[in-house]
Amino acid sequence: MKKAVFVLFLLVVLLLAFVFMPAEWRLWNDKAEPLPAIKNEEIVFIEAFIYDKNKCRIIGDDLDKVVEYLSNAEPTRIPSETDFVYSENYRGINIKTEDKSYHYFVYKDGRKTYLEIPYVGVYRVDAELFELLDDYLNR
């Protein structure tokens, strides 16, 4: 009897751990596809924004830095399943090329900084990208 209760308890614990497991630990989630390479000469403009607040254009050497941070983004297993990020403290990036528009959200979750593309995936990026966008938006 005690053995059956213990096995049942163990199954319940495993089931709960499975259900509440962070998405990045789930091995059946595929990693996001690598970000598409955007060449600097194709870019018409890069715009940083905070929802319903500031918007500004990124110019000069900082434009090159943003493109470099994006090219170094590491795909994660975290899914992106909505139009917007759940973080209240995020920065947005709009990149317009001659052919296409790209929309990214950059946010911090604890000590990690992420870049999210709605319905595509979540990527780890350097924390300096968030700081660069923050500096631009607070000028």
Salt bridges, closest charged atoms under 4 A:
ASP62 OD1 - LYS65 NZ 3.70
ASP62 OD2 - ARG139 NH2 3.97
GLU131 OE2 - LYS108 NZ 2.71
ASP134 OD1 - ARG91 NH2 2.68
